[in-house]
Amino acid sequence: MKKFMFITGLLILVIAASGFVNFNTQNKIKHYEMGELSFDYPDTWNITSEDNSTVSFFDTEDLYNVTIIKQRKPQGYSLKNSLELNSAGNINKNFQLLSKNNLTVNGLEAYENNYRINDTQRKEIWFEKNNKIYSVIYTGPSNIENEDFSILNLNLINSKGSFDKAVNSIQIKDNASASQSTHWAELSIPSIHAEWWITSKSVNTANSVYHMPNSYYPGEKGEMALMGHHTTHHAPFLYINTLDPGDEVIIKDFLTQKKYIYEVEYNGDIRWGVKGKDIEYKASEEPKLLLITCYPPGYSRAAWIVHAKLVSVQPLDKED
């Protein structure tokens, strides 16, 4: 089998060298600018959506998608630590982490994660500058046949070349005026019809719950803590005392472009004389989530805590 694969690969290279395979060498180059971020891309990439922080392309020849995103990072957030501690790819068997690599983009340290999602390949490249997180995400047909070996795919060779050229062309100007992020994720609790932004600004931020800065981030192997008022400031956690074991708590994280699904383990952990800021949030073998509010209602004599564990990680799609 290995000999057959070697011969097949050699034939492909010979054919390519003979000019019988189109490697998109004739494609025209276009230029895109998104504020301080700019890059070149082939004219086979059609823009499918764009706003001031995200642009998505679809390659009409090789049938793959590329999305480029910039997101202001919250105070205290470490991209490197988050990628190292994050368990995405280890929780959902249909979302498998294949490899991690370090590289350089525009002279910046960057991180590459490669995933298989069923029959789809997903490549993520992450780097930061200007107090922002930048990500370039490729999704396309997988060339992985099984866990032991891969089959060379001409479309994948073409698409990888175009993708790498676009990444290598990225330029980021200095932008010292970039401010801290207000909302960097969204919390959803279907059983109580709750949807709130997640902020690192203040527990009093409107329409939001507050991420405790001394806790972990979504998907990381540790206790992530979200605090919300029980009776004031729109009372985001008014009904968390009604949550039952097995109820879902969903976090859509724009920093990692992942959707993290937690399940309630138990409810009603009451810690008298304690506030969320006083709790020491610990590392753990599996990612945990704590929802914290004041107790009794209208008072802050204790912390009411709901405990949940991570059960699934999914890519954050545009539909989300």
C-alpha positions as CSV (number, residue, x, y, z in Angstrom):
1,M,0.0,0.0,0.0
2,K,2.8,2.4,0.9
3,K,4.5,1.6,-2.4
4,F,1.3,2.3,-4.3
5,M,0.8,5.6,-2.5
6,F,4.4,6.6,-3.3
7,I,3.9,5.8,-7.0
8,T,0.6,7.7,-7.0
9,G,2.2,10.7,-5.5
10,L,5.1,10.6,-7.9
11,L,2.7,10.4,-10.9
12,I,0.8,13.4,-9.6
13,L,4.0,15.4,-9.4
14,V,5.1,14.3,-12.9
15,I,1.7,15.3,-14.3
16,A,1.9,18.6,-12.5
17,A,5.3,19.3,-13.9
18,S,4.2,18.4,-17.4
19,G,1.5,21.2,-17.3
20,F,-1.6,18.9,-17.4
21,V,-2.8,20.1,-14.0
22,N,-4.0,23.7,-13.4
23,F,-2.6,25.0,-10.1
24,N,-4.4,28.3,-10.4
25,T,-1.2,30.0,-11.6
26,Q,-3.2,32.1,-14.1
27,N,-5.6,33.5,-11.5
28,K,-5.7,37.3,-11.0
29,I,-4.9,38.7,-7.6
30,K,-7.3,41.0,-5.8
31,H,-6.7,43.1,-2.7
32,Y,-8.9,43.5,0.4
33,E,-8.7,46.0,3.3
34,M,-10.6,45.8,6.6
35,G,-9.4,48.7,8.6
36,E,-5.8,48.1,9.7
37,L,-5.9,44.6,8.2
38,S,-5.2,43.9,4.5
39,F,-4.4,40.9,2.3
40,D,-4.3,39.6,-1.3
41,Y,-6.6,36.8,-2.6
42,P,-7.2,35.1,-5.9
43,D,-10.1,36.2,-8.1
44,T,-11.7,32.7,-7.7
45,W,-12.6,33.8,-4.2
46,N,-16.1,35.3,-4.1
47,I,-17.1,37.4,-1.1
48,T,-20.2,35.8,0.5
49,S,-20.6,38.1,3.5
50,E,-18.7,41.0,5.1
51,D,-19.0,43.6,7.9
52,N,-16.4,45.8,9.7
53,S,-14.9,42.8,11.6
54,T,-15.5,39.7,9.4
55,V,-15.3,38.8,5.7
56,S,-16.1,35.4,4.2
57,F,-15.1,34.0,0.8
58,F,-16.1,30.9,-1.3
59,D,-13.6,29.6,-3.8
60,T,-15.6,28.7,-7.0
61,E,-13.0,26.4,-8.4
62,D,-11.9,24.3,-5.5
63,L,-15.1,24.6,-3.4
64,Y,-13.8,25.7,-0.1
65,N,-14.6,28.6,2.3
66,V,-12.3,31.1,4.0
67,T,-13.4,33.5,6.8
68,I,-11.1,36.2,8.2
69,I,-12.2,37.7,11.6
70,K,-10.8,40.4,13.9
71,Q,-12.1,40.6,17.5
72,R,-11.1,42.9,20.3
73,K,-9.8,40.8,23.1
74,P,-11.1,41.2,26.7
75,Q,-8.8,42.4,29.5
76,G,-6.5,39.7,30.8
77,Y,-7.2,37.3,27.9
78,S,-4.2,35.2,26.7
79,L,-4.5,33.8,23.2
80,K,-1.6,31.4,23.7
81,N,-2.9,30.1,27.1
82,S,-6.4,29.7,25.7
83,L,-5.3,27.6,22.7
84,E,-3.1,25.5,24.9
85,L,-5.7,24.9,27.6
86,N,-8.7,24.6,25.3
87,S,-10.2,21.1,24.9
88,A,-11.9,21.7,21.6
89,G,-11.4,18.6,19.5
90,N,-11.3,16.3,22.5
91,I,-14.9,16.5,23.6
92,N,-16.9,16.0,20.3
93,K,-15.9,12.8,18.5
94,N,-17.1,14.4,15.2
95,F,-14.8,17.4,15.8
96,Q,-11.3,15.9,16.0
97,L,-8.1,17.9,16.5
98,L,-5.5,16.5,14.1
99,S,-2.5,18.7,14.7
100,K,-1.2,22.0,16.2
101,N,1.6,24.1,14.7
102,N,3.4,27.3,15.3
103,L,4.1,29.7,12.5
104,T,4.7,33.4,11.7
105,V,2.2,35.8,10.1
106,N,3.2,39.4,9.3
107,G,6.2,38.9,11.6
108,L,3.9,37.9,14.5
109,E,3.8,34.6,16.4
110,A,0.8,32.6,15.2
111,Y,-0.9,29.3,16.0
112,E,-2.4,26.8,13.6
113,N,-5.0,24.1,14.5
114,N,-6.1,21.5,12.1
115,Y,-9.4,19.7,12.6
116,R,-11.5,17.0,10.9
117,I,-15.3,17.6,11.1
118,N,-16.9,14.5,9.7
119,D,-15.9,14.8,6.0
120,T,-14.7,18.4,6.3
121,Q,-11.3,19.8,7.0
122,R,-11.0,22.9,9.1
123,K,-7.8,24.9,9.4
124,E,-7.6,27.7,12.0
125,I,-4.7,30.3,12.1
126,W,-4.6,32.7,15.1
127,F,-2.5,35.7,16.0
128,E,-2.8,39.0,17.8
129,K,-1.8,42.6,17.5
130,N,-3.3,46.0,18.5
131,N,-5.1,44.4,21.4
132,K,-7.1,42.3,18.9
133,I,-7.4,38.6,18.1
134,Y,-7.2,37.8,14.3
135,S,-8.3,34.5,12.9
136,V,-8.2,32.9,9.4
137,I,-10.4,29.9,9.1
138,Y,-10.4,27.5,6.1
139,T,-13.1,24.8,5.7
140,G,-13.2,22.4,2.8
141,P,-13.5,18.7,1.8
142,S,-11.2,16.5,3.9
143,N,-8.3,14.6,2.4
144,I,-8.3,12.3,5.4
145,E,-9.5,8.8,4.5
146,N,-8.9,7.2,7.9
147,E,-6.7,7.6,11.0
148,D,-3.6,6.0,9.4
149,F,-3.0,7.7,6.1
150,S,-4.3,10.3,3.7
151,I,-5.0,10.4,-0.1
152,L,-3.5,13.2,-2.1
153,N,-6.2,15.4,-3.5
154,L,-5.5,17.8,-6.4
155,N,-8.2,20.2,-5.3
156,L,-6.7,20.3,-1.8
157,I,-3.3,21.0,-3.2
158,N,-4.7,23.9,-5.2
159,S,-6.7,25.3,-2.3
160,K,-3.8,25.0,0.1
161,G,-1.6,27.0,-2.2
162,S,-4.1,29.8,-2.6
163,F,-4.9,29.8,1.1
164,D,-1.2,29.9,2.1
165,K,-0.5,32.8,-0.3
166,A,-3.4,34.8,1.1
167,V,-2.2,34.2,4.7
168,N,1.4,35.1,3.8
169,S,0.2,38.4,2.2
170,I,-1.5,39.6,5.4
171,Q,-0.4,43.0,6.6
172,I,-1.5,44.7,9.9
173,K,-0.9,48.3,10.6
174,D,-0.3,49.6,14.1
175,N,-3.5,50.8,15.7
176,A,-2.8,51.9,19.2
177,S,-6.3,53.3,19.7
178,A,-7.9,49.9,19.8
179,S,-10.1,49.7,22.9
180,Q,-11.0,46.8,25.2
181,S,-13.8,44.5,24.1
182,T,-17.2,44.9,25.7
183,H,-19.0,41.7,24.4
184,W,-16.9,38.8,23.3
185,A,-19.4,35.9,23.6
186,E,-23.1,35.1,24.0
187,L,-24.8,33.0,26.7
188,S,-27.9,31.0,26.0
189,I,-30.0,28.9,28.4
190,P,-32.9,27.4,26.4
191,S,-34.8,25.9,29.3
192,I,-35.4,29.4,30.9
193,H,-35.4,31.3,27.5
194,A,-32.4,33.3,28.5
195,E,-30.0,35.0,26.1
196,W,-27.3,37.4,27.3
197,W,-24.1,38.9,26.1
198,I,-20.9,38.0,28.0
199,T,-18.8,40.9,29.0
200,S,-15.5,41.5,30.8
201,K,-16.4,45.1,31.6
202,S,-18.7,45.0,34.6
203,V,-21.4,42.9,36.3
204,N,-23.6,46.0,35.8
205,T,-23.3,46.1,32.0
206,A,-26.8,46.2,30.4
207,N,-28.1,43.0,28.8
208,S,-25.0,41.1,29.9
209,V,-23.5,38.7,32.4
210,Y,-20.0,39.2,33.7
211,H,-17.1,36.9,33.2
212,M,-15.0,36.7,36.4
213,P,-11.5,37.7,35.3
214,N,-9.8,35.3,37.8
215,S,-11.7,32.3,36.2
216,Y,-11.1,30.4,33.0
217,Y,-12.4,30.9,29.5
218,P,-14.9,28.7,27.5
219,G,-13.5,25.2,26.8
220,E,-10.5,25.6,29.0
221,K,-9.6,22.9,31.5
222,G,-10.7,24.8,34.6
223,E,-13.7,26.6,36.2
224,M,-15.2,29.4,34.1
225,A,-17.4,31.7,36.2
226,L,-20.2,33.9,34.9
227,M,-21.9,36.3,37.3
228,G,-25.3,37.9,36.8
229,H,-27.7,39.9,38.9
230,H,-30.8,38.2,40.4
231,T,-33.2,41.1,40.7
232,T,-31.5,44.3,39.3
233,H,-29.9,45.3,36.0
234,H,-32.3,43.3,33.9
235,A,-31.9,40.4,36.3
236,P,-30.2,38.0,33.8
237,F,-30.0,35.2,36.4
238,L,-33.4,35.6,37.9
239,Y,-34.4,32.0,37.1
240,I,-31.2,30.0,37.3
241,N,-32.4,28.5,40.6
242,T,-34.9,26.5,38.5
243,L,-32.3,24.8,36.3
244,D,-32.3,21.0,36.5
245,P,-29.5,18.5,36.0
246,G,-29.1,17.9,32.2
247,D,-30.3,21.4,31.2
248,E,-28.1,22.9,28.5
249,V,-26.1,26.1,28.9
250,I,-24.6,27.3,25.6
251,I,-21.7,29.7,25.0
252,K,-21.0,31.1,21.6
253,D,-17.4,32.3,21.8
254,F,-16.3,34.8,19.2
255,L,-12.7,34.7,20.4
256,T,-12.2,31.0,19.4
257,Q,-15.1,30.8,16.9
258,K,-16.5,27.8,18.8
259,K,-19.9,26.9,20.4
260,Y,-19.5,25.3,23.8
261,I,-22.4,23.2,25.1
262,Y,-22.4,22.6,28.9
263,E,-24.9,20.5,30.9
264,V,-26.0,21.3,34.4
265,E,-24.6,18.9,36.9
266,Y,-26.2,20.2,40.1
267,N,-27.8,23.4,41.4
268,G,-28.2,25.2,44.7
269,D,-24.6,25.4,45.9
270,I,-25.0,28.2,48.5
271,R,-21.9,29.8,49.9
272,W,-22.7,32.2,52.7
273,G,-20.6,35.2,53.2
274,V,-19.0,34.8,49.8
275,K,-19.1,36.8,46.6
276,G,-18.0,35.6,43.2
277,K,-14.8,37.7,43.3
278,D,-13.8,35.9,46.5
279,I,-13.9,32.4,45.0
280,E,-10.7,30.7,43.9
281,Y,-11.4,29.2,40.5
282,K,-9.4,26.0,40.0
283,A,-8.0,24.0,37.1
284,S,-9.8,20.7,36.3
285,E,-9.4,17.7,34.1
286,E,-12.6,18.7,32.2
287,P,-13.9,22.2,31.5
288,K,-16.4,23.4,34.1
289,L,-18.9,26.3,34.1
290,L,-20.2,28.1,37.2
291,L,-23.3,30.4,37.0
292,I,-23.2,32.7,40.0
293,T,-25.8,35.1,41.4
294,C,-26.6,36.8,44.8
295,Y,-28.7,35.1,47.4
296,P,-31.3,35.5,48.9
297,P,-33.1,37.4,46.1
298,G,-32.6,41.1,46.6
299,Y,-29.6,40.6,49.0
300,S,-26.0,39.6,48.7
301,R,-25.4,37.6,51.8
302,A,-24.4,34.5,49.8
303,A,-23.4,33.2,46.4
304,W,-25.9,30.9,44.6
305,I,-24.0,28.7,42.2
306,V,-25.1,26.4,39.4
307,H,-22.4,23.8,38.3
308,A,-22.2,22.6,34.7
309,K,-19.7,20.5,32.7
310,L,-18.7,20.7,29.0
311,V,-20.3,18.0,26.9
312,S,-19.8,19.2,23.3
313,V,-17.8,21.6,21.2
314,Q,-18.8,22.7,17.7
315,P,-17.5,25.2,15.1
316,L,-19.3,28.5,15.3
317,D,-21.2,28.8,12.0
318,K,-22.5,31.9,10.4
319,E,-26.0,30.7,11.2
320,D,-25.2,30.9,14.9
